[in-house]
Amino acid sequence: METIHTISGMKQVSREARAKGRVVGLIPTMGALHEGHFSLVREAQRRCSPVVVSIFVNPAQFGPSEDFQKYPRSLESDRAALEALGVDYLFAPAPEEMYPAGFCTSVVVEGLSDRLEGRSRQGHFRGVATVVAKLFEMVGPSFAYFGRKDAQQARIIRQMTRDLDIETQIVTCPIVRESDGLALSSRNLYLAGDDRRAATALYRSLESLERQVAAGESDVARLLAAARGVLSAEPRVKIDYAEIVDADTLEPVMSLRGSCLVLLAATVGSTRLIDNALVEQEGDSFRATV
Ligand code: PAF
């Protein structure tokens, strides 16, 4: 595996690969890699060669009171893990490369970015869309891989590629969970002791919703009341939002229809976590995937 630190180096490698007719795959990450990221790598390796993993802790997507400074950074162990997986290139640009002095352009996906995570984390998706657009320009991937845990992010990036005629196909992969259901996230490293135990409440709440959907419940108010009940029963958990939205528009729905997302955000101790379930219509009934 080759590690590339410069944008010019990355562009050259991907230009040469594309000239040879190769299919470039990109997994954009902020490092502190875990099995969720590795599942994206394995999915990319099924149809892309070379596979590029980028690691860049993007300051533009953190608010002033958020965890940019303490966000886990583990470049050496990340590099070793990617090498062992057979990744072709690790792209790890420096902040000065990504945002040189005088940088003043950003990408805003209107509407979709203002709701849910965007309402709680002002400017977050502007930072995400901007850096992902830049990474797409640098790497020129045919396919880019994102986890469904960040469902709103994946939807926004898909919209961005459509609106900006970016020829990268967005692939969204399933959520990977710990054995007790906690969705894998680099921020889980912040959780210890009682917080770690309490953090499973998000999964438990989605799991109970999954059971109710399987039993035929489709009334959103009732489903959400039950999901919130599971979260509220855990004193260390403070709900930010629990919503059921149309998977395409991200607008709230009154009753299940088509494809919906159940989106949860909560703070456990001082750690903010998100999780979700996808609910899809199958004939006359619905099936939730947690
Ligand atoms: O999901 C993430 O890790 C980040 O938001 C991303 C897509 C790498 C952009 O910085």
Boltz pocket constraint, residues with backbone or C-beta under 6 A from the ligand:
constraints:
  - pocket:
      binder: B
      contacts: [[A, 28], [A, 29], [A, 30], [A, 56], [A, 58], [A, 61], [A, 127], [A, 128], [A, 131], [A, 132], [A, 150], [A, 153]]
      max_distance: 6.0
